[in-house]
């Protein structure tokens, strides 16, 4: 059957890892929608444009090709913060959401992760997960992630960044980060990746059974 899995949650909640594992396990297409907002921000930064320039951001959004998103380049820390600034523009969101919906519709089943998948992009998704973890746990994960790749970072600076991005993402007027009414809440603060994956599998298997 063709199933859509919508996964939302704040930065470093573990939603990306979970989304990739579910996509692998159920053989579904996967789209990290955060990369689309990051790509818009990255283009503006590269072209020397201002992050406040809505028209330039919309133009950049129109030129985004979902098949050509470079995770390596886009995962930079500065790009994440810039992404949350261009993500407040309603017209940028409209353009990107249209591309994300096309992806979900043309795929034979898909997993999408982001902030507004269950509420806006795929409100009809068969399974919706809202993944959370405390800001401190998320900052700790980010720090270990950076250190495991040989980098250095400061816990307090990461924590402040995470909180700032949370505030921007939950506080914006258009498509704020919030759980859909029918989303399953998954708090991964005290969970291993494996435990979170098993819990998510339970929800997906139940939805598959219900749809047959
Ligand atoms: O998920 P990621 O950290 O890559 O997202 C970067 C930023 O893009 C988020 O902080 C958020 O502001 C924005 N975003 C969004 N809606 C999505 C995905 C990401 O507003 N569906």
py3Dmol code that shows the C-alpha trace and the ligand (Angstrom):
import py3Dmol

protein = """\
ATOM      1  CA  UNK A   1       0.000   0.000   0.000  1.00  0.00           C
ATOM      2  CA  UNK A   2       1.042   3.593  -0.474  1.00  0.00           C
ATOM      3  CA  UNK A   3       1.487   5.249   2.901  1.00  0.00           C
ATOM      4  CA  UNK A   4       2.596   8.745   3.862  1.00  0.00           C
ATOM      5  CA  UNK A   5       4.422   9.243   7.148  1.00  0.00           C
ATOM      6  CA  UNK A   6       4.632  12.824   8.437  1.00  0.00           C
ATOM      7  CA  UNK A   7       7.269  13.532  11.074  1.00  0.00           C
ATOM      8  CA  UNK A   8       7.530  16.897  12.795  1.00  0.00           C
ATOM      9  CA  UNK A   9       9.525  18.216  15.690  1.00  0.00           C
ATOM     10  CA  UNK A  10      12.074  20.797  16.799  1.00  0.00           C
ATOM     11  CA  UNK A  11      15.756  20.902  15.854  1.00  0.00           C
ATOM     12  CA  UNK A  12      17.844  17.909  16.968  1.00  0.00           C
ATOM     13  CA  UNK A  13      14.844  16.012  18.323  1.00  0.00           C
ATOM     14  CA  UNK A  14      15.926  12.886  16.440  1.00  0.00           C
ATOM     15  CA  UNK A  15      13.219  13.174  13.790  1.00  0.00           C
ATOM     16  CA  UNK A  16      15.660  13.019  10.864  1.00  0.00           C
ATOM     17  CA  UNK A  17      17.306   9.806  12.044  1.00  0.00           C
ATOM     18  CA  UNK A  18      13.915   8.291  12.708  1.00  0.00           C
ATOM     19  CA  UNK A  19      12.563   9.382   9.327  1.00  0.00           C
ATOM     20  CA  UNK A  20      15.512   7.856   7.465  1.00  0.00           C
ATOM     21  CA  UNK A  21      15.218   4.567   9.344  1.00  0.00           C
ATOM     22  CA  UNK A  22      11.493   4.325   8.663  1.00  0.00           C
ATOM     23  CA  UNK A  23      11.996   5.146   4.975  1.00  0.00           C
ATOM     24  CA  UNK A  24      14.661   2.400   4.702  1.00  0.00           C
ATOM     25  CA  UNK A  25      12.636  -0.150   6.597  1.00  0.00           C
ATOM     26  CA  UNK A  26       9.364   0.366   4.688  1.00  0.00           C
ATOM     27  CA  UNK A  27      11.067   1.145   1.336  1.00  0.00           C
ATOM     28  CA  UNK A  28       9.558   4.613   1.079  1.00  0.00           C
ATOM     29  CA  UNK A  29      10.881   7.780  -0.556  1.00  0.00           C
ATOM     30  CA  UNK A  30      12.297  10.281   1.922  1.00  0.00           C
ATOM     31  CA  UNK A  31      12.335  14.071   1.939  1.00  0.00           C
ATOM     32  CA  UNK A  32      13.975  16.183   4.637  1.00  0.00           C
ATOM     33  CA  UNK A  33      11.984  19.394   4.098  1.00  0.00           C
ATOM     34  CA  UNK A  34      14.389  21.343   6.318  1.00  0.00           C
ATOM     35  CA  UNK A  35      16.875  21.102   3.460  1.00  0.00           C
ATOM     36  CA  UNK A  36      14.527  23.074   1.206  1.00  0.00           C
ATOM     37  CA  UNK A  37      14.449  26.027   3.640  1.00  0.00           C
ATOM     38  CA  UNK A  38      18.190  25.669   4.143  1.00  0.00           C
ATOM     39  CA  UNK A  39      18.725  25.743   0.365  1.00  0.00           C
ATOM     40  CA  UNK A  40      16.828  29.034   0.086  1.00  0.00           C
ATOM     41  CA  UNK A  41      18.882  30.577   2.902  1.00  0.00           C
ATOM     42  CA  UNK A  42      22.119  29.232   1.452  1.00  0.00           C
ATOM     43  CA  UNK A  43      21.373  30.755  -1.940  1.00  0.00           C
ATOM     44  CA  UNK A  44      20.695  34.161  -0.418  1.00  0.00           C
ATOM     45  CA  UNK A  45      23.902  33.994   1.607  1.00  0.00           C
ATOM     46  CA  UNK A  46      25.900  32.914  -1.450  1.00  0.00           C
ATOM     47  CA  UNK A  47      24.448  35.568  -3.696  1.00  0.00           C
ATOM     48  CA  UNK A  48      25.094  38.221  -1.076  1.00  0.00           C
ATOM     49  CA  UNK A  49      21.379  38.957  -0.660  1.00  0.00           C
ATOM     50  CA  UNK A  50      19.747  40.005   2.588  1.00  0.00           C
ATOM     51  CA  UNK A  51      17.845  37.426   4.646  1.00  0.00           C
ATOM     52  CA  UNK A  52      15.184  40.094   5.106  1.00  0.00           C
ATOM     53  CA  UNK A  53      14.556  40.402   1.360  1.00  0.00           C
ATOM     54  CA  UNK A  54      11.317  38.474   0.890  1.00  0.00           C
ATOM     55  CA  UNK A  55      11.195  38.893  -2.912  1.00  0.00           C
ATOM     56  CA  UNK A  56      14.730  37.509  -3.297  1.00  0.00           C
ATOM     57  CA  UNK A  57      13.885  34.609  -0.966  1.00  0.00           C
ATOM     58  CA  UNK A  58      10.776  33.757  -3.003  1.00  0.00           C
ATOM     59  CA  UNK A  59      12.811  33.867  -6.194  1.00  0.00           C
ATOM     60  CA  UNK A  60      15.395  31.540  -4.624  1.00  0.00           C
ATOM     61  CA  UNK A  61      12.602  29.214  -3.447  1.00  0.00           C
ATOM     62  CA  UNK A  62      11.216  28.936  -6.996  1.00  0.00           C
ATOM     63  CA  UNK A  63      14.650  27.853  -8.245  1.00  0.00           C
ATOM     64  CA  UNK A  64      15.053  25.051  -5.658  1.00  0.00           C
ATOM     65  CA  UNK A  65      15.367  21.612  -7.215  1.00  0.00           C
ATOM     66  CA  UNK A  66      14.422  18.859  -4.750  1.00  0.00           C
ATOM     67  CA  UNK A  67      16.625  16.407  -6.626  1.00  0.00           C
ATOM     68  CA  UNK A  68      19.654  18.536  -6.064  1.00  0.00           C
ATOM     69  CA  UNK A  69      19.903  19.329  -2.348  1.00  0.00           C
ATOM     70  CA  UNK A  70      23.452  19.039  -1.032  1.00  0.00           C
ATOM     71  CA  UNK A  71      23.202  17.932   2.605  1.00  0.00           C
ATOM     72  CA  UNK A  72      26.938  18.425   3.203  1.00  0.00           C
ATOM     73  CA  UNK A  73      26.843  22.098   2.272  1.00  0.00           C
ATOM     74  CA  UNK A  74      23.420  22.759   3.780  1.00  0.00           C
ATOM     75  CA  UNK A  75      24.086  21.189   7.174  1.00  0.00           C
ATOM     76  CA  UNK A  76      26.314  24.109   8.233  1.00  0.00           C
ATOM     77  CA  UNK A  77      25.256  25.699  11.457  1.00  0.00           C
ATOM     78  CA  UNK A  78      24.947  29.232  10.038  1.00  0.00           C
ATOM     79  CA  UNK A  79      22.613  27.928   7.345  1.00  0.00           C
ATOM     80  CA  UNK A  80      20.235  26.465   9.957  1.00  0.00           C
ATOM     81  CA  UNK A  81      19.739  29.787  11.673  1.00  0.00           C
ATOM     82  CA  UNK A  82      19.332  31.613   8.354  1.00  0.00           C
ATOM     83  CA  UNK A  83      16.812  28.958   7.247  1.00  0.00           C
ATOM     84  CA  UNK A  84      14.569  29.681  10.221  1.00  0.00           C
ATOM     85  CA  UNK A  85      14.620  33.376   9.238  1.00  0.00           C
ATOM     86  CA  UNK A  86      13.502  32.861   5.629  1.00  0.00           C
ATOM     87  CA  UNK A  87      10.973  30.258   6.816  1.00  0.00           C
ATOM     88  CA  UNK A  88       8.785  33.008   8.284  1.00  0.00           C
ATOM     89  CA  UNK A  89       7.892  34.377   4.811  1.00  0.00           C
ATOM     90  CA  UNK A  90       4.459  33.013   3.793  1.00  0.00           C
ATOM     91  CA  UNK A  91       5.198  33.143   0.052  1.00  0.00           C
ATOM     92  CA  UNK A  92       8.474  31.228   0.509  1.00  0.00           C
ATOM     93  CA  UNK A  93       6.519  28.591   2.418  1.00  0.00           C
ATOM     94  CA  UNK A  94       3.811  28.439  -0.258  1.00  0.00           C
ATOM     95  CA  UNK A  95       6.357  27.800  -3.022  1.00  0.00           C
ATOM     96  CA  UNK A  96       8.276  25.165  -1.033  1.00  0.00           C
ATOM     97  CA  UNK A  97       5.153  23.445   0.293  1.00  0.00           C
ATOM     98  CA  UNK A  98       3.922  23.007  -3.274  1.00  0.00           C
ATOM     99  CA  UNK A  99       7.169  21.249  -4.232  1.00  0.00           C
ATOM    100  CA  UNK A 100       7.037  19.100  -1.079  1.00  0.00           C
ATOM    101  CA  UNK A 101       3.443  18.052  -1.797  1.00  0.00           C
ATOM    102  CA  UNK A 102       4.362  17.120  -5.358  1.00  0.00           C
ATOM    103  CA  UNK A 103       7.124  14.925  -3.951  1.00  0.00           C
ATOM    104  CA  UNK A 104       4.703  13.196  -1.576  1.00  0.00           C
ATOM    105  CA  UNK A 105       2.086  12.714  -4.281  1.00  0.00           C
ATOM    106  CA  UNK A 106       4.305  11.346  -7.005  1.00  0.00           C
ATOM    107  CA  UNK A 107       6.035   8.880  -4.647  1.00  0.00           C
ATOM    108  CA  UNK A 108       4.703   5.383  -4.031  1.00  0.00           C
ATOM    109  CA  UNK A 109       4.647   6.094  -0.315  1.00  0.00           C
ATOM    110  CA  UNK A 110       6.863   8.635   1.381  1.00  0.00           C
ATOM    111  CA  UNK A 111       8.301   9.861   4.655  1.00  0.00           C
ATOM    112  CA  UNK A 112       8.615  13.634   5.029  1.00  0.00           C
ATOM    113  CA  UNK A 113      10.077  15.372   8.031  1.00  0.00           C
ATOM    114  CA  UNK A 114       9.961  19.023   9.052  1.00  0.00           C
ATOM    115  CA  UNK A 115       7.899  21.383  11.180  1.00  0.00           C
ATOM    116  CA  UNK A 116       4.514  21.544   9.395  1.00  0.00           C
ATOM    117  CA  UNK A 117       4.206  18.208   7.590  1.00  0.00           C
ATOM    118  CA  UNK A 118       1.282  16.844   9.604  1.00  0.00           C
ATOM    119  CA  UNK A 119      -0.498  20.200   9.831  1.00  0.00           C
ATOM    120  CA  UNK A 120       0.062  21.779   6.386  1.00  0.00           C
ATOM    121  CA  UNK A 121       2.062  19.765   3.831  1.00  0.00           C
ATOM    122  CA  UNK A 122       0.426  16.342   4.231  1.00  0.00           C
ATOM    123  CA  UNK A 123      -2.600  16.774   6.529  1.00  0.00           C
ATOM    124  CA  UNK A 124      -3.998  13.495   5.189  1.00  0.00           C
ATOM    125  CA  UNK A 125      -0.896  11.449   6.088  1.00  0.00           C
ATOM    126  CA  UNK A 126      -1.770   7.991   7.424  1.00  0.00           C
ATOM    127  CA  UNK A 127       0.788   8.298  10.216  1.00  0.00           C
ATOM    128  CA  UNK A 128       1.826  11.492  11.977  1.00  0.00           C
ATOM    129  CA  UNK A 129       4.581  11.607  14.562  1.00  0.00           C
ATOM    130  CA  UNK A 130       5.569  14.586  16.664  1.00  0.00           C
ATOM    131  CA  UNK A 131       9.054  13.996  18.022  1.00  0.00           C
ATOM    132  CA  UNK A 132      10.282  15.999  20.995  1.00  0.00           C
ATOM    133  CA  UNK A 133      13.140  15.983  23.502  1.00  0.00           C
ATOM    134  CA  UNK A 134      14.194  18.517  26.115  1.00  0.00           C
ATOM    135  CA  UNK A 135      16.372  21.400  24.849  1.00  0.00           C
ATOM    136  CA  UNK A 136      19.254  20.161  27.052  1.00  0.00           C
ATOM    137  CA  UNK A 137      19.116  16.642  25.625  1.00  0.00           C
ATOM    138  CA  UNK A 138      18.975  18.035  22.083  1.00  0.00           C
ATOM    139  CA  UNK A 139      21.939  20.340  22.710  1.00  0.00           C
ATOM    140  CA  UNK A 140      23.902  17.390  24.135  1.00  0.00           C
ATOM    141  CA  UNK A 141      23.164  15.316  21.028  1.00  0.00           C
ATOM    142  CA  UNK A 142      24.211  18.134  18.720  1.00  0.00           C
ATOM    143  CA  UNK A 143      27.426  18.600  20.688  1.00  0.00           C
ATOM    144  CA  UNK A 144      28.324  14.878  20.494  1.00  0.00           C
ATOM    145  CA  UNK A 145      27.490  14.912  16.811  1.00  0.00           C
ATOM    146  CA  UNK A 146      29.884  17.808  16.163  1.00  0.00           C
ATOM    147  CA  UNK A 147      32.601  16.275  18.341  1.00  0.00           C
ATOM    148  CA  UNK A 148      32.304  12.872  16.681  1.00  0.00           C
ATOM    149  CA  UNK A 149      33.139  14.570  13.399  1.00  0.00           C
ATOM    150  CA  UNK A 150      36.261  16.103  14.916  1.00  0.00           C
ATOM    151  CA  UNK A 151      34.718  19.543  15.502  1.00  0.00           C
ATOM    152  CA  UNK A 152      34.533  21.608  18.667  1.00  0.00           C
ATOM    153  CA  UNK A 153      31.599  23.475  20.111  1.00  0.00           C
ATOM    154  CA  UNK A 154      30.283  24.923  23.318  1.00  0.00           C
ATOM    155  CA  UNK A 155      27.252  23.342  25.019  1.00  0.00           C
ATOM    156  CA  UNK A 156      25.795  26.666  26.217  1.00  0.00           C
ATOM    157  CA  UNK A 157      26.124  28.265  22.779  1.00  0.00           C
ATOM    158  CA  UNK A 158      24.386  25.283  21.147  1.00  0.00           C
ATOM    159  CA  UNK A 159      21.643  25.344  23.776  1.00  0.00           C
ATOM    160  CA  UNK A 160      21.055  29.074  23.209  1.00  0.00           C
ATOM    161  CA  UNK A 161      20.884  28.480  19.447  1.00  0.00           C
ATOM    162  CA  UNK A 162      18.394  25.654  19.828  1.00  0.00           C
ATOM    163  CA  UNK A 163      16.182  27.752  22.075  1.00  0.00           C
ATOM    164  CA  UNK A 164      16.306  30.706  19.675  1.00  0.00           C
ATOM    165  CA  UNK A 165      15.335  28.509  16.741  1.00  0.00           C
ATOM    166  CA  UNK A 166      12.533  26.850  18.781  1.00  0.00           C
ATOM    167  CA  UNK A 167      11.151  30.279  19.583  1.00  0.00           C
ATOM    168  CA  UNK A 168      11.227  31.382  15.953  1.00  0.00           C
ATOM    169  CA  UNK A 169       9.670  28.115  14.735  1.00  0.00           C
ATOM    170  CA  UNK A 170       6.873  27.945  17.307  1.00  0.00           C
ATOM    171  CA  UNK A 171       6.202  31.696  17.350  1.00  0.00           C
ATOM    172  CA  UNK A 172       5.811  32.488  13.654  1.00  0.00           C
ATOM    173  CA  UNK A 173       2.349  33.325  12.333  1.00  0.00           C
ATOM    174  CA  UNK A 174       2.431  31.067   9.248  1.00  0.00           C
ATOM    175  CA  UNK A 175       2.601  27.300   9.896  1.00  0.00           C
ATOM    176  CA  UNK A 176       4.184  27.377  13.355  1.00  0.00           C
ATOM    177  CA  UNK A 177       5.712  24.216  14.761  1.00  0.00           C
ATOM    178  CA  UNK A 178       2.932  22.372  16.569  1.00  0.00           C
ATOM    179  CA  UNK A 179       1.558  18.837  16.658  1.00  0.00           C
ATOM    180  CA  UNK A 180      -1.389  17.954  14.417  1.00  0.00           C
ATOM    181  CA  UNK A 181      -4.455  16.937  16.436  1.00  0.00           C
ATOM    182  CA  UNK A 182      -4.015  13.322  15.297  1.00  0.00           C
ATOM    183  CA  UNK A 183      -0.225  13.126  15.776  1.00  0.00           C
ATOM    184  CA  UNK A 184       1.415  10.553  18.039  1.00  0.00           C
ATOM    185  CA  UNK A 185       3.753  12.234  20.485  1.00  0.00           C
ATOM    186  CA  UNK A 186       7.172  10.631  20.844  1.00  0.00           C
ATOM    187  CA  UNK A 187       9.382  12.043  23.598  1.00  0.00           C
ATOM    188  CA  UNK A 188      12.889  10.768  22.839  1.00  0.00           C
ATOM    189  CA  UNK A 189      14.592  12.486  25.825  1.00  0.00           C
ATOM    190  CA  UNK A 190      15.138   9.154  27.564  1.00  0.00           C
ATOM    191  CA  UNK A 191      15.015   6.893  24.530  1.00  0.00           C
ATOM    192  CA  UNK A 192      17.663   5.280  22.375  1.00  0.00           C
ATOM    193  CA  UNK A 193      17.288   5.628  18.606  1.00  0.00           C
ATOM    194  CA  UNK A 194      16.395   1.954  18.493  1.00  0.00           C
ATOM    195  CA  UNK A 195      13.604   2.369  21.066  1.00  0.00           C
ATOM    196  CA  UNK A 196      12.201   5.388  19.209  1.00  0.00           C
ATOM    197  CA  UNK A 197      12.292   3.417  15.949  1.00  0.00           C
ATOM    198  CA  UNK A 198      10.443   0.476  17.524  1.00  0.00           C
ATOM    199  CA  UNK A 199       7.791   2.788  18.961  1.00  0.00           C
ATOM    200  CA  UNK A 200       7.331   4.479  15.575  1.00  0.00           C
ATOM    201  CA  UNK A 201       7.112   1.089  13.852  1.00  0.00           C
ATOM    202  CA  UNK A 202       4.254   0.210  16.191  1.00  0.00           C
ATOM    203  CA  UNK A 203       2.287   3.256  14.986  1.00  0.00           C
ATOM    204  CA  UNK A 204       3.056   2.597  11.324  1.00  0.00           C
ATOM    205  CA  UNK A 205       2.164  -1.107  11.482  1.00  0.00           C
ATOM    206  CA  UNK A 206      -1.109  -0.281  13.225  1.00  0.00           C
ATOM    207  CA  UNK A 207      -1.966   2.270  10.517  1.00  0.00           C
ATOM    208  CA  UNK A 208      -1.138  -0.246   7.783  1.00  0.00           C
ATOM    209  CA  UNK A 209      -3.366  -2.873   9.404  1.00  0.00           C
ATOM    210  CA  UNK A 210      -6.175  -0.334   9.750  1.00  0.00           C
ATOM    211  CA  UNK A 211      -5.912   0.652   6.091  1.00  0.00           C
ATOM    212  CA  UNK A 212      -6.277  -2.906   4.802  1.00  0.00           C
TER     213      UNK A 212
END
"""
ligand_1 = """\
21
LIG
O 14.958 20.684 10.073
P 16.018 21.727 9.907
O 16.742 22.034 11.179
O 16.949 21.395 8.793
O 15.228 23.046 9.464
C 15.861 24.305 9.342
C 14.806 25.385 9.542
O 13.896 25.368 8.434
C 13.926 25.210 10.775
O 14.471 25.808 11.927
C 12.627 25.875 10.358
O 12.652 27.271 10.603
C 12.581 25.670 8.856
N 11.641 24.623 8.477
C 10.303 24.942 8.399
N 9.400 24.018 7.960
C 9.793 22.776 7.639
C 11.156 22.408 7.737
C 12.060 23.356 8.189
O 9.919 26.055 8.706
N 8.888 21.900 7.186
"""
view = py3Dmol.view(width=600, height=400)
view.addModel(protein, "pdb")
view.setStyle({"model": 0}, {"cartoon": {"style": "trace"}})
view.addModel(ligand_1, "xyz")
view.setStyle({"model": 1}, {"stick": {}})
view.zoomTo()
view.show()
